[in-house]
């Protein structure tokens, strides 16, 4: 997996944590975000509900099209399965 450069804002008390503990926490958070930002993960946890076609699907191609549209279609919703 390639490293991703990102800005994270983490608020905590400096006197409670050492620099090593802070760096470890930041690495863990970055690793978690890298895992959940993949299309495979999104296909597992999200689905597209298209009220125009009376269809609910979690196919990768349909999700990619829904995410990449500049203007959203009317009555098409991206829904988290949770």
Secondary structure as GFF3:
##gff-version 3
##sequence-region A 1 82
A	DSSP	three_ten_helix	14	16	.	.	.	ID=ss1
A	DSSP	alpha_helix	19	36	.	.	.	ID=ss2
A	DSSP	alpha_helix	39	45	.	.	.	ID=ss3
A	DSSP	beta_strand	46	50	.	.	.	ID=ss4
A	DSSP	beta_strand	55	57	.	.	.	ID=ss5
A	DSSP	alpha_helix	60	68	.	.	.	ID=ss6
A	DSSP	beta_strand	76	80	.	.	.	ID=ss7
###
